[in-house]
Amino acid sequence: MNEVLSDRKNKGNVTYRIVVSEDATRLFIELEKLMKVRSKEADKNN
């Protein structure tokens, strides 16, 4: 499998990760949405 593109884009507290790869006959697109989680306990300590 040959990786064509791998990139990350940030929009606020959300990160999108996209990976495009191909083999002899097919194209694969993987899209992952990563969200930053803020701990409420950390806010209480500050």
C-alpha distance matrix in Angstrom:
0.0 3.8 6.6 9.5 12.2 13.6 17.3 20.4 23.6 26.9 29.5 32.5 31.7 28.4 25.0 22.0 18.5 15.8 12.1 10.3 6.6 5.7 4.8 8.1 10.4 9.6 9.5 9.5 12.3 13.5 17.0 19.1 22.9 24.5 28.3 30.7 33.3 36.7 38.8 42.4 43.7 42.7 44.7 47.7 47.8 47.9
3.8 0.0 3.8 6.2 9.4 11.3 15.1 18.5 21.6 25.1 27.9 31.0 30.5 27.4 23.8 20.9 17.4 14.5 10.8 8.8 5.4 5.3 6.1 9.1 11.5 10.6 9.5 9.9 12.0 13.5 16.7 18.9 22.5 24.1 27.9 30.1 33.0 36.3 38.6 42.2 43.6 42.3 44.2 47.4 47.3 47.1
6.6 3.8 0.0 3.8 5.9 7.5 11.3 14.7 17.9 21.3 24.2 27.3 26.9 23.8 20.2 17.4 13.8 11.1 7.5 6.1 4.1 6.4 8.9 12.1 13.8 12.0 9.8 9.2 10.1 11.1 13.8 15.9 19.3 20.8 24.5 26.6 29.7 32.9 35.4 38.9 40.4 39.0 40.7 44.0 44.0 43.7
9.5 6.2 3.8 0.0 3.8 7.1 10.3 14.0 16.7 20.4 23.1 26.4 26.5 23.4 19.9 16.9 13.8 10.6 7.7 5.4 5.0 7.0 10.2 12.8 14.0 12.2 9.4 9.6 9.9 11.6 13.8 16.4 19.5 21.3 24.8 27.0 30.3 33.4 36.2 39.6 41.3 39.8 41.3 44.7 44.8 44.2
12.2 9.4 5.9 3.8 0.0 3.8 6.6 10.3 12.9 16.6 19.3 22.7 22.9 19.9 16.3 13.5 10.5 7.7 5.6 4.9 6.8 9.9 13.4 16.3 17.1 14.7 11.3 10.5 9.3 10.3 11.6 13.8 16.5 18.2 21.6 23.7 27.1 30.1 33.0 36.3 38.1 36.5 37.8 41.3 41.4 40.7
13.6 11.3 7.5 7.1 3.8 0.0 3.8 7.2 10.5 13.9 17.0 20.0 19.8 17.0 13.3 10.8 7.5 5.8 4.4 6.4 8.7 12.3 15.6 18.9 19.7 17.0 13.6 11.8 10.0 9.5 10.1 11.4 13.9 15.0 18.4 20.3 23.7 26.6 29.4 32.8 34.5 32.9 34.3 37.7 37.8 37.1
17.3 15.1 11.3 10.3 6.6 3.8 0.0 3.8 6.8 10.3 13.5 16.5 16.6 14.0 10.4 8.3 5.9 5.5 6.6 9.1 12.0 15.6 19.1 22.3 22.8 19.9 16.3 14.3 11.7 10.8 9.9 10.7 12.2 13.1 16.1 17.7 21.3 24.1 27.1 30.4 32.2 30.4 31.6 35.1 35.3 34.3
20.4 18.5 14.7 14.0 10.3 7.2 3.8 0.0 3.8 6.8 10.1 12.9 12.9 10.4 6.7 5.6 4.5 6.4 8.9 12.0 15.1 18.8 22.2 25.6 25.8 22.6 19.0 16.6 13.5 11.8 9.8 9.4 9.8 10.1 12.7 14.1 17.8 20.4 23.6 26.8 28.7 26.9 27.9 31.5 31.7 30.7
23.6 21.6 17.9 16.7 12.9 10.5 6.8 3.8 0.0 3.8 6.7 9.9 10.7 8.5 5.6 5.2 6.6 8.5 11.7 14.4 17.8 21.4 25.0 28.1 28.0 24.8 21.0 18.8 15.3 13.8 11.0 10.6 9.8 10.2 11.9 13.4 17.1 19.4 22.9 25.7 28.0 26.2 26.6 30.3 30.9 29.6
26.9 25.1 21.3 20.4 16.6 13.9 10.3 6.8 3.8 0.0 3.8 6.3 7.2 5.9 4.4 6.4 8.9 11.6 15.0 17.9 21.3 24.9 28.4 31.7 31.5 28.1 24.4 21.9 18.4 16.4 13.3 11.9 10.0 9.4 9.9 10.7 14.4 16.3 19.9 22.5 24.9 23.0 23.2 26.9 27.5 26.1
29.5 27.9 24.2 23.1 19.3 17.0 13.5 10.1 6.7 3.8 0.0 3.8 6.1 5.3 6.2 8.0 11.4 13.8 17.5 20.1 23.7 27.1 30.7 33.9 33.3 29.8 26.1 23.7 19.9 18.1 14.6 13.3 10.6 10.4 9.9 10.9 14.2 15.8 19.5 21.7 24.5 22.8 22.5 26.2 27.3 25.7
32.5 31.0 27.3 26.4 22.7 20.0 16.5 12.9 9.9 6.3 3.8 0.0 3.8 5.6 7.9 10.7 14.1 17.0 20.6 23.4 27.0 30.5 34.0 37.2 36.7 33.2 29.5 26.9 23.2 21.0 17.4 15.5 12.3 11.2 9.4 9.3 12.1 13.0 16.7 18.6 21.5 19.7 19.0 22.7 23.9 22.2
31.7 30.5 26.9 26.5 22.9 19.8 16.6 12.9 10.7 7.2 6.1 3.8 0.0 3.8 6.7 10.2 13.3 16.6 20.1 23.3 26.6 30.1 33.4 36.9 36.4 32.8 29.4 26.4 22.8 20.1 16.6 14.0 10.6 8.6 6.1 5.5 8.4 9.7 13.4 15.6 18.4 16.8 16.6 20.3 21.4 20.2
28.4 27.4 23.8 23.4 19.9 17.0 14.0 10.4 8.5 5.9 5.3 5.6 3.8 0.0 3.8 6.7 10.0 13.2 16.7 19.8 23.1 26.6 29.9 33.3 32.8 29.1 25.7 22.6 19.0 16.4 12.8 10.4 7.0 5.7 4.6 6.3 9.6 12.0 15.6 18.1 20.8 19.6 19.7 23.3 24.5 23.6
25.0 23.8 20.2 19.9 16.3 13.3 10.4 6.7 5.6 4.4 6.2 7.9 6.7 3.8 0.0 3.8 6.5 10.0 13.3 16.6 19.8 23.4 26.8 30.2 29.9 26.4 22.9 19.9 16.4 13.8 10.5 8.3 6.0 5.0 6.3 8.1 11.7 14.4 17.7 20.7 23.0 21.6 22.2 25.8 26.5 25.7
22.0 20.9 17.4 16.9 13.5 10.8 8.3 5.6 5.2 6.4 8.0 10.7 10.2 6.7 3.8 0.0 3.8 6.5 10.2 13.2 16.5 20.0 23.4 26.8 26.3 22.7 19.2 16.3 12.7 10.3 7.0 5.7 4.7 6.1 8.7 11.3 14.7 17.7 20.9 23.9 26.3 25.1 25.8 29.2 30.1 29.4
18.5 17.4 13.8 13.8 10.5 7.5 5.9 4.5 6.6 8.9 11.4 14.1 13.3 10.0 6.5 3.8 0.0 3.8 6.8 10.2 13.3 17.0 20.2 23.7 23.6 20.2 16.7 13.8 10.5 8.0 5.8 5.1 6.5 7.7 11.1 13.4 16.8 19.9 22.9 26.1 28.1 26.8 28.0 31.4 31.9 31.4
15.8 14.5 11.1 10.6 7.7 5.8 5.5 6.4 8.5 11.6 13.8 17.0 16.6 13.2 10.0 6.5 3.8 0.0 3.8 6.6 10.0 13.5 17.0 20.3 20.1 16.7 13.1 10.4 7.1 5.6 4.6 6.4 8.9 11.1 14.5 17.1 20.3 23.6 26.5 29.7 31.8 30.6 31.7 35.1 35.7 35.2
12.1 10.8 7.5 7.7 5.6 4.4 6.6 8.9 11.7 15.0 17.5 20.6 20.1 16.7 13.3 10.2 6.8 3.8 0.0 3.8 6.5 10.2 13.5 17.0 17.2 14.0 10.6 8.0 5.9 5.1 6.6 8.7 12.0 13.9 17.5 20.0 23.1 26.4 29.1 32.5 34.3 33.1 34.5 37.9 38.3 37.9
10.3 8.8 6.1 5.4 4.9 6.4 9.1 12.0 14.4 17.9 20.1 23.4 23.3 19.8 16.6 13.2 10.2 6.6 3.8 0.0 3.8 7.0 10.7 13.8 13.9 10.8 7.3 5.7 4.6 6.4 8.8 11.7 15.0 17.3 20.9 23.6 26.7 30.0 32.8 36.0 38.0 36.9 38.2 41.5 42.0 41.6
6.6 5.4 4.1 5.0 6.8 8.7 12.0 15.1 17.8 21.3 23.7 27.0 26.6 23.1 19.8 16.5 13.3 10.0 6.5 3.8 0.0 3.8 7.1 10.5 11.2 8.6 6.0 5.2 6.6 8.5 11.7 14.4 18.0 20.1 23.8 26.4 29.3 32.7 35.3 38.7 40.4 39.3 40.9 44.1 44.5 44.2
5.7 5.3 6.4 7.0 9.9 12.3 15.6 18.8 21.4 24.9 27.1 30.5 30.1 26.6 23.4 20.0 17.0 13.5 10.2 7.0 3.8 0.0 3.8 6.8 7.5 5.7 4.4 5.8 8.7 11.3 14.7 17.6 21.2 23.5 27.2 30.0 32.8 36.3 38.8 42.1 43.9 43.0 44.5 47.7 48.1 47.9
4.8 6.1 8.9 10.2 13.4 15.6 19.1 22.2 25.0 28.4 30.7 34.0 33.4 29.9 26.8 23.4 20.2 17.0 13.5 10.7 7.1 3.8 0.0 3.8 5.7 5.5 6.7 8.4 11.9 14.2 17.8 20.5 24.2 26.5 30.2 32.9 35.6 39.1 41.5 44.8 46.5 45.6 47.4 50.5 50.8 50.8
8.1 9.1 12.1 12.8 16.3 18.9 22.3 25.6 28.1 31.7 33.9 37.2 36.9 33.3 30.2 26.8 23.7 20.3 17.0 13.8 10.5 6.8 3.8 0.0 3.8 6.2 8.6 11.3 14.8 17.5 21.1 24.0 27.7 30.1 33.8 36.6 39.3 42.8 45.2 48.5 50.2 49.4 51.1 54.2 54.5 54.5
10.4 11.5 13.8 14.0 17.1 19.7 22.8 25.8 28.0 31.5 33.3 36.7 36.4 32.8 29.9 26.3 23.6 20.1 17.2 13.9 11.2 7.5 5.7 3.8 0.0 3.8 7.2 10.2 13.8 16.8 20.2 23.4 26.9 29.6 33.2 36.3 38.9 42.5 44.9 48.1 50.0 49.4 50.9 54.0 54.6 54.6
9.6 10.6 12.0 12.2 14.7 17.0 19.9 22.6 24.8 28.1 29.8 33.2 32.8 29.1 26.4 22.7 20.2 16.7 14.0 10.8 8.6 5.7 5.5 6.2 3.8 0.0 3.8 6.6 10.1 13.1 16.4 19.7 23.1 26.0 29.5 32.7 35.2 38.9 41.3 44.5 46.4 45.9 47.3 50.4 51.1 51.1
9.5 9.5 9.8 9.4 11.3 13.6 16.3 19.0 21.0 24.4 26.1 29.5 29.4 25.7 22.9 19.2 16.7 13.1 10.6 7.3 6.0 4.4 6.7 8.6 7.2 3.8 0.0 3.8 6.7 10.1 13.2 16.6 20.0 22.9 26.4 29.5 32.3 35.8 38.4 41.6 43.6 42.9 44.2 47.4 48.1 47.9
9.5 9.9 9.2 9.6 10.5 11.8 14.3 16.6 18.8 21.9 23.7 26.9 26.4 22.6 19.9 16.3 13.8 10.4 8.0 5.7 5.2 5.8 8.4 11.3 10.2 6.6 3.8 0.0 3.8 6.6 10.0 13.2 16.7 19.4 23.0 26.1 28.7 32.3 34.8 38.0 40.0 39.4 40.7 43.9 44.6 44.6
12.3 12.0 10.1 9.9 9.3 10.0 11.7 13.5 15.3 18.4 19.9 23.2 22.8 19.0 16.4 12.7 10.5 7.1 5.9 4.6 6.6 8.7 11.9 14.8 13.8 10.1 6.7 3.8 0.0 3.8 6.5 10.0 13.3 16.2 19.7 22.9 25.6 29.1 31.9 34.9 37.1 36.4 37.6 40.8 41.6 41.4
13.5 13.5 11.1 11.6 10.3 9.5 10.8 11.8 13.8 16.4 18.1 21.0 20.1 16.4 13.8 10.3 8.0 5.6 5.1 6.4 8.5 11.3 14.2 17.5 16.8 13.1 10.1 6.6 3.8 0.0 3.8 6.6 10.2 12.9 16.5 19.6 22.2 25.8 28.3 31.5 33.5 32.9 34.2 37.3 38.1 38.1
17.0 16.7 13.8 13.8 11.6 10.1 9.9 9.8 11.0 13.3 14.6 17.4 16.6 12.8 10.5 7.0 5.8 4.6 6.6 8.8 11.7 14.7 17.8 21.1 20.2 16.4 13.2 10.0 6.5 3.8 0.0 3.8 6.8 9.9 13.2 16.5 19.2 22.7 25.5 28.5 30.8 30.1 31.2 34.4 35.4 35.2
19.1 18.9 15.9 16.4 13.8 11.4 10.7 9.4 10.6 11.9 13.3 15.5 14.0 10.4 8.3 5.7 5.1 6.4 8.7 11.7 14.4 17.6 20.5 24.0 23.4 19.7 16.6 13.2 10.0 6.6 3.8 0.0 3.8 6.4 9.9 13.1 15.6 19.2 21.9 24.9 27.1 26.5 27.7 30.8 31.8 31.7
22.9 22.5 19.3 19.5 16.5 13.9 12.2 9.8 9.8 10.0 10.6 12.3 10.6 7.0 6.0 4.7 6.5 8.9 12.0 15.0 18.0 21.2 24.2 27.7 26.9 23.1 20.0 16.7 13.3 10.2 6.8 3.8 0.0 3.8 6.5 10.1 12.6 16.1 19.0 21.8 24.3 23.7 24.6 27.7 28.9 28.8
24.5 24.1 20.8 21.3 18.2 15.0 13.1 10.1 10.2 9.4 10.4 11.2 8.6 5.7 5.0 6.1 7.7 11.1 13.9 17.3 20.1 23.5 26.5 30.1 29.6 26.0 22.9 19.4 16.2 12.9 9.9 6.4 3.8 0.0 3.8 6.7 9.4 12.9 15.7 18.8 21.0 20.2 21.3 24.5 25.5 25.4
28.3 27.9 24.5 24.8 21.6 18.4 16.1 12.7 11.9 9.9 9.9 9.4 6.1 4.6 6.3 8.7 11.1 14.5 17.5 20.9 23.8 27.2 30.2 33.8 33.2 29.5 26.4 23.0 19.7 16.5 13.2 9.9 6.5 3.8 0.0 3.8 6.2 9.6 12.6 15.4 18.0 17.3 18.0 21.2 22.5 22.3
30.7 30.1 26.6 27.0 23.7 20.3 17.7 14.1 13.4 10.7 10.9 9.3 5.5 6.3 8.1 11.3 13.4 17.1 20.0 23.6 26.4 30.0 32.9 36.6 36.3 32.7 29.5 26.1 22.9 19.6 16.5 13.1 10.1 6.7 3.8 0.0 3.8 6.5 9.7 12.7 15.0 13.9 14.7 18.1 19.0 18.7
33.3 33.0 29.7 30.3 27.1 23.7 21.3 17.8 17.1 14.4 14.2 12.1 8.4 9.6 11.7 14.7 16.8 20.3 23.1 26.7 29.3 32.8 35.6 39.3 38.9 35.2 32.3 28.7 25.6 22.2 19.2 15.6 12.6 9.4 6.2 3.8 0.0 3.8 6.4 9.4 11.7 11.3 12.2 15.2 16.5 16.8
36.7 36.3 32.9 33.4 30.1 26.6 24.1 20.4 19.4 16.3 15.8 13.0 9.7 12.0 14.4 17.7 19.9 23.6 26.4 30.0 32.7 36.3 39.1 42.8 42.5 38.9 35.8 32.3 29.1 25.8 22.7 19.2 16.1 12.9 9.6 6.5 3.8 0.0 3.8 6.4 8.9 8.0 8.5 11.7 13.0 13.1
38.8 38.6 35.4 36.2 33.0 29.4 27.1 23.6 22.9 19.9 19.5 16.7 13.4 15.6 17.7 20.9 22.9 26.5 29.1 32.8 35.3 38.8 41.5 45.2 44.9 41.3 38.4 34.8 31.9 28.3 25.5 21.9 19.0 15.7 12.6 9.7 6.4 3.8 0.0 3.8 5.4 5.5 6.9 9.2 10.5 11.6
42.4 42.2 38.9 39.6 36.3 32.8 30.4 26.8 25.7 22.5 21.7 18.6 15.6 18.1 20.7 23.9 26.1 29.7 32.5 36.0 38.7 42.1 44.8 48.5 48.1 44.5 41.6 38.0 34.9 31.5 28.5 24.9 21.8 18.8 15.4 12.7 9.4 6.4 3.8 0.0 3.8 5.4 5.2 6.5 9.0 10.3
43.7 43.6 40.4 41.3 38.1 34.5 32.2 28.7 28.0 24.9 24.5 21.5 18.4 20.8 23.0 26.3 28.1 31.8 34.3 38.0 40.4 43.9 46.5 50.2 50.0 46.4 43.6 40.0 37.1 33.5 30.8 27.1 24.3 21.0 18.0 15.0 11.7 8.9 5.4 3.8 0.0 3.8 5.4 5.2 6.5 9.1
42.7 42.3 39.0 39.8 36.5 32.9 30.4 26.9 26.2 23.0 22.8 19.7 16.8 19.6 21.6 25.1 26.8 30.6 33.1 36.9 39.3 43.0 45.6 49.4 49.4 45.9 42.9 39.4 36.4 32.9 30.1 26.5 23.7 20.2 17.3 13.9 11.3 8.0 5.5 5.4 3.8 0.0 3.8 5.4 5.3 6.6
44.7 44.2 40.7 41.3 37.8 34.3 31.6 27.9 26.6 23.2 22.5 19.0 16.6 19.7 22.2 25.8 28.0 31.7 34.5 38.2 40.9 44.5 47.4 51.1 50.9 47.3 44.2 40.7 37.6 34.2 31.2 27.7 24.6 21.3 18.0 14.7 12.2 8.5 6.9 5.2 5.4 3.8 0.0 3.8 5.5 5.4
47.7 47.4 44.0 44.7 41.3 37.7 35.1 31.5 30.3 26.9 26.2 22.7 20.3 23.3 25.8 29.2 31.4 35.1 37.9 41.5 44.1 47.7 50.5 54.2 54.0 50.4 47.4 43.9 40.8 37.3 34.4 30.8 27.7 24.5 21.2 18.1 15.2 11.7 9.2 6.5 5.2 5.4 3.8 0.0 3.8 5.6
47.8 47.3 44.0 44.8 41.4 37.8 35.3 31.7 30.9 27.5 27.3 23.9 21.4 24.5 26.5 30.1 31.9 35.7 38.3 42.0 44.5 48.1 50.8 54.5 54.6 51.1 48.1 44.6 41.6 38.1 35.4 31.8 28.9 25.5 22.5 19.0 16.5 13.0 10.5 9.0 6.5 5.3 5.5 3.8 0.0 3.8
47.9 47.1 43.7 44.2 40.7 37.1 34.3 30.7 29.6 26.1 25.7 22.2 20.2 23.6 25.7 29.4 31.4 35.2 37.9 41.6 44.2 47.9 50.8 54.5 54.6 51.1 47.9 44.6 41.4 38.1 35.2 31.7 28.8 25.4 22.3 18.7 16.8 13.1 11.6 10.3 9.1 6.6 5.4 5.6 3.8 0.0
